[in-house]
Structure formats: structure tokens, C-alpha cells
Amino acid sequence: MIKLRITSAIALLFAFGALANADTVRLDGMTAGSDDGRPSRGMTQARVQSKYGSPDSVRAPVGEPPITRWEYADFVVFFEHDKVIHAVLKR
């Protein structure tokens, strides 16, 4: 019984130690909450269009749930149904 507790405790220490050593990845142009003029997550298509105007091009929905892509001069917006799920700056 004591061996089982000690073994379990050691296993938990190793598990938490592995979590503590996780890496953080930063990608240019993809920071959360950035205020760089892109639409924010959760905005509706109607709100994006009223704020940023009509997109330069629209790709038809693909997949399930349907993902739509709107391209503007400086950024691309991805929608799930009619809500923004991601917006990325163009290089």
C-alpha cells in the first residue's frame, strides 16, 4: 500500500514536471488581442462588412461546420457560420 502511494506520488511529480517545461510559440502577426485593425473573434459578417466594407473577394463555405474566407487588402478573415474565428494580416 505504501509502495503504491509512493509510486503514485512520483508519477504525479513527473507529470507536473513535464507540464512546467512546456514551450511557448509566438508567431508574427498572430498575437491574441492585438489592436492592429483586424476584425476580432466573434464579430458577425454583417458587423465586419459595416466596419471594413465589402471584401475584395469571398471564398465559398467549405466543410462542416462551414468555414468562409473573406479577403481584404491587408488581412484575411475566416468565419465559422457567420462569426469571425480568425483574422490574419497579409505580408
N, C-alpha and C positions, 0 to 999 in steps of 0.2 A: 504494500500500500504506500509506504514512504517512498520507495523507488519510483512508483508511478507518478507521485506528486512532484518529485524532483525532476523526472524526465519531462513531465508536462511543463514545469516552470522553465526549464532550459529551452524547450521548443518554443515557448512564447517569447522568451528573450531573443532568440534568433529571428523569429518572425517580425518582432517590433524593430529589431536592429536593421533588418532588410528594408523596412519602410522608411527608416530615418535616413537611409543613404540614397533615396530616390533623386533622380536628376530633374532639373527644370529646363525646359526647352523654350527659347524665345525665338520667334520668327519675325523678321522685319515686316511691318505693315499689318500685323495681326495681333495687336495688343488689345486686351479686353477693356472696354470702357474708354477707348481713345476718342478724343474730340477732334477728329480730322475731317469732318464734313461728310462722313459716310452715314447712311441710314443705320439706326440702331435696331438691335434684335427686338422682335415683337411688333414693329411697325406694320401697318396694313399696306397693301398695294396702293390703295386709294390715298393714304397719307404720304407714301413715298412719292407718288406721282404729283400730288399737290405741292409738296415741298421742293422736289428736284426737277419737276417737269417730266415730259414724256421721255422714255428711254430711247437711245439710239437704235437698239434692236432688242427683240424679245424672242427667247427660245421657248418652244412649246413645252408643256409639262412632261416630265419623264418619270416613270416608276410609280411605286405605291409606298408611301404617300407621294403625291405628285410634287416634284421639285421643278420650279420655274426659274429661269435665269434672265435678268434684265441687265443690259449693258449700257452704261453711261460713258462719257468721255474719260472720266478719271477713276471710275470704280465699277465693280460688277456686284449685283445684288442677287442673292439666292433666296427664294421663297419656298416654304412648305405650305401648301394650300395658298392662303393669301397673306401669310405672315412672314416677315424677314427672319431668316435663320442665320444668315451670314452676309457680310458685305466686305469685299476686299479691294484694296487700291490696285490700280494698274501700274505697272512700272513704265 
